[in-house]
Amino acid sequence: MATNILSKSRAKYITPKELAEQYSLSKAQVYKLLANPIFKEAVHRPSEKLIRINQDLIYDLMNKYFNS
C-alpha cells in the first residue's frame, strides 16, 4: 500500500534571527541556547555556516527546559 504524501506535514524551519525576535532574545543568547546538547535535535545545518531551527521542535524543547 502506498503512503499518502500529502498526509505528512513538512517541518517549518526558521533562522536564529527569527527565533530571537519571537522570544525577545539577543542573537548571542540564541546561539548559547543552541549550543546546549538538549537543543541539538532541533538544529538543522544544511551547510557549514547555515543554521536552521525546527520551529515546532524548539518550542517543545524550550517548554520542557524552562518549565522543569
Backbone as JSON Lines, residues from 0, in Angstrom:
{"i":0,"aa":"M","n":[0.85,-1.18,0.0],"ca":[0.0,0.0,0.0],"c":[0.9,1.24,0.0]}
{"i":1,"aa":"A","n":[0.55,2.18,-0.82],"ca":[1.35,3.4,-0.97],"c":[1.06,4.38,0.18]}
{"i":2,"aa":"T","n":[2.07,5.14,0.53],"ca":[1.93,6.15,1.57],"c":[1.39,7.43,0.94]}
{"i":3,"aa":"N","n":[0.44,8.04,1.59],"ca":[-0.1,9.3,1.11],"c":[0.88,10.4,1.43]}
{"i":4,"aa":"I","n":[1.48,10.98,0.4],"ca":[2.49,12.02,0.59],"c":[1.88,13.26,1.23]}
{"i":5,"aa":"L","n":[0.66,13.56,0.92],"ca":[0.03,14.77,1.44],"c":[-0.31,14.67,2.92]}
{"i":6,"aa":"S","n":[-0.34,13.47,3.47],"ca":[-0.69,13.32,4.88],"c":[0.48,13.68,5.8]}
{"i":7,"aa":"K","n":[1.69,13.72,5.27],"ca":[2.85,14.06,6.09],"c":[3.01,15.57,6.14]}
{"i":8,"aa":"S","n":[3.23,16.09,7.34],"ca":[3.43,17.53,7.45],"c":[4.92,17.84,7.31]}
{"i":9,"aa":"R","n":[5.2,18.96,6.72],"ca":[6.58,19.37,6.49],"c":[7.01,20.29,7.63]}
{"i":10,"aa":"A","n":[8.2,20.07,8.13],"ca":[8.71,20.87,9.24],"c":[8.99,22.3,8.78]}
{"i":11,"aa":"K","n":[8.66,23.25,9.62],"ca":[8.94,24.65,9.32],"c":[10.23,25.02,10.01]}
{"i":12,"aa":"Y","n":[11.2,25.48,9.23],"ca":[12.5,25.88,9.75],"c":[12.61,27.4,9.77]}
{"i":13,"aa":"I","n":[13.21,27.91,10.84],"ca":[13.42,29.36,10.99],"c":[14.89,29.61,11.25]}
{"i":14,"aa":"T","n":[15.31,30.85,11.08],"ca":[16.7,31.24,11.32],"c":[16.86,31.63,12.8]}
{"i":15,"aa":"P","n":[18.08,31.65,13.29],"ca":[18.31,32.11,14.67],"c":[17.82,33.55,14.89]}
{"i":16,"aa":"K","n":[17.92,34.39,13.88],"ca":[17.44,35.77,14.0],"c":[15.92,35.8,14.22]}
{"i":17,"aa":"E","n":[15.19,34.98,13.48],"ca":[13.74,34.92,13.66],"c":[13.37,34.38,15.03]}
{"i":18,"aa":"L","n":[14.13,33.38,15.51],"ca":[13.89,32.83,16.85],"c":[14.14,33.89,17.91]}
{"i":19,"aa":"A","n":[15.18,34.68,17.74],"ca":[15.49,35.75,18.69],"c":[14.37,36.78,18.73]}
{"i":20,"aa":"E","n":[13.81,37.11,17.57],"ca":[12.71,38.09,17.52],"c":[11.45,37.53,18.16]}
{"i":21,"aa":"Q","n":[11.18,36.23,17.96],"ca":[9.98,35.6,18.53],"c":[10.0,35.62,20.06]}
{"i":22,"aa":"Y","n":[11.15,35.33,20.63],"ca":[11.25,35.18,22.08],"c":[11.91,36.37,22.77]}
{"i":23,"aa":"S","n":[12.12,37.46,22.04],"ca":[12.73,38.69,22.58],"c":[14.09,38.39,23.24]}
{"i":24,"aa":"L","n":[14.92,37.7,22.5],"ca":[16.27,37.38,22.95],"c":[17.27,38.04,22.02]}
{"i":25,"aa":"S","n":[18.5,38.13,22.47],"ca":[19.56,38.58,21.56],"c":[20.03,37.38,20.76]}
{"i":26,"aa":"K","n":[20.71,37.65,19.64],"ca":[21.22,36.55,18.83],"c":[22.28,35.75,19.6]}
{"i":27,"aa":"A","n":[23.05,36.42,20.44],"ca":[24.06,35.73,21.23],"c":[23.41,34.74,22.2]}
{"i":28,"aa":"Q","n":[22.29,35.13,22.8],"ca":[21.56,34.23,23.71],"c":[21.01,33.03,22.96]}
{"i":29,"aa":"V","n":[20.54,33.25,21.75],"ca":[20.01,32.15,20.94],"c":[21.12,31.16,20.61]}
{"i":30,"aa":"Y","n":[22.28,31.65,20.21],"ca":[23.38,30.75,19.88],"c":[23.87,29.99,21.11]}
{"i":31,"aa":"K","n":[23.82,30.6,22.29],"ca":[24.19,29.9,23.52],"c":[23.18,28.79,23.81]}
{"i":32,"aa":"L","n":[21.9,29.06,23.59],"ca":[20.87,28.03,23.77],"c":[21.1,26.87,22.82]}
{"i":33,"aa":"L","n":[21.38,27.19,21.56],"ca":[21.55,26.15,20.55],"c":[22.8,25.32,20.79]}
{"i":34,"aa":"A","n":[23.76,25.85,21.52],"ca":[24.97,25.1,21.85],"c":[24.7,24.04,22.92]}
{"i":35,"aa":"N","n":[23.6,24.2,23.65],"ca":[23.22,23.23,24.68],"c":[22.84,21.9,24.0]}
{"i":36,"aa":"P","n":[23.33,20.77,24.5],"ca":[23.04,19.47,23.88],"c":[21.55,19.13,23.83]}
{"i":37,"aa":"I","n":[20.76,19.7,24.71],"ca":[19.32,19.43,24.71],"c":[18.66,19.88,23.41]}
{"i":38,"aa":"F","n":[19.15,20.97,22.85],"ca":[18.52,21.56,21.66],"c":[19.13,21.07,20.34]}
{"i":39,"aa":"K","n":[20.1,20.16,20.4],"ca":[20.78,19.71,19.19],"c":[19.83,19.06,18.18]}
{"i":40,"aa":"E","n":[18.79,18.36,18.66],"ca":[17.89,17.67,17.73],"c":[17.01,18.64,16.94]}
{"i":41,"aa":"A","n":[16.86,19.87,17.4],"ca":[16.04,20.86,16.69],"c":[16.85,21.64,15.67]}
{"i":42,"aa":"V","n":[18.16,21.53,15.72],"ca":[19.04,22.3,14.83],"c":[19.35,21.5,13.58]}
{"i":43,"aa":"H","n":[19.17,22.15,12.44],"ca":[19.48,21.54,11.14],"c":[20.54,22.41,10.47]}
{"i":44,"aa":"R","n":[21.64,21.8,10.06],"ca":[22.74,22.54,9.43],"c":[22.9,22.06,8.0]}
{"i":45,"aa":"P","n":[22.24,22.72,7.04],"ca":[22.37,22.31,5.64],"c":[23.78,22.54,5.08]}
{"i":46,"aa":"S","n":[24.5,23.49,5.63],"ca":[25.89,23.73,5.21],"c":[26.7,24.09,6.45]}
{"i":47,"aa":"E","n":[27.97,24.38,6.23],"ca":[28.86,24.65,7.36],"c":[28.46,25.91,8.13]}
{"i":48,"aa":"K","n":[28.05,26.94,7.42],"ca":[27.72,28.21,8.07],"c":[26.23,28.41,8.32]}
{"i":49,"aa":"L","n":[25.39,27.71,7.6],"ca":[23.95,27.94,7.66],"c":[23.31,27.12,8.78]}
{"i":50,"aa":"I","n":[22.46,27.77,9.58],"ca":[21.75,27.1,10.67],"c":[20.26,27.33,10.48]}
{"i":51,"aa":"R","n":[19.49,26.27,10.55],"ca":[18.04,26.36,10.53],"c":[17.52,25.59,11.74]}
{"i":52,"aa":"I","n":[16.41,26.09,12.3],"ca":[15.86,25.53,13.53],"c":[14.44,25.06,13.27]}
{"i":53,"aa":"N","n":[14.13,23.83,13.67],"ca":[12.77,23.31,13.54],"c":[11.89,24.04,14.56]}
{"i":54,"aa":"Q","n":[10.97,24.82,14.06],"ca":[10.18,25.71,14.91],"c":[9.32,24.95,15.92]}
{"i":55,"aa":"D","n":[8.66,23.91,15.5],"ca":[7.8,23.15,16.42],"c":[8.61,22.43,17.48]}
{"i":56,"aa":"L","n":[9.71,21.83,17.06],"ca":[10.53,21.07,17.99],"c":[11.23,21.98,19.01]}
{"i":57,"aa":"I","n":[11.72,23.12,18.57],"ca":[12.39,24.04,19.51],"c":[11.38,24.58,20.53]}
{"i":58,"aa":"Y","n":[10.15,24.81,20.11],"ca":[9.11,25.28,21.04],"c":[8.87,24.24,22.13]}
{"i":59,"aa":"D","n":[8.74,22.97,21.75],"ca":[8.53,21.91,22.73],"c":[9.73,21.75,23.67]}
{"i":60,"aa":"L","n":[10.92,21.8,23.09],"ca":[12.13,21.65,23.91],"c":[12.31,22.81,24.87]}
{"i":61,"aa":"M","n":[12.0,24.03,24.42],"ca":[12.12,25.19,25.31],"c":[11.1,25.12,26.45]}
{"i":62,"aa":"N","n":[9.9,24.63,26.17],"ca":[8.91,24.46,27.22],"c":[9.4,23.47,28.28]}
{"i":63,"aa":"K","n":[9.96,22.35,27.83],"ca":[10.48,21.36,28.77],"c":[11.67,21.9,29.55]}
{"i":64,"aa":"Y","n":[12.55,22.6,28.87],"ca":[13.78,23.08,29.5],"c":[13.52,24.17,30.53]}
{"i":65,"aa":"F","n":[12.65,25.12,30.2],"ca":[12.42,26.26,31.09],"c":[11.3,26.04,32.11]}
{"i":66,"aa":"N","n":[10.45,25.06,31.89],"ca":[9.35,24.82,32.83],"c":[9.61,23.63,33.76]}
{"i":67,"aa":"S","n":[10.78,23.04,33.68],"ca":[11.06,21.9,34.57],"c":[11.92,22.32,35.74]}
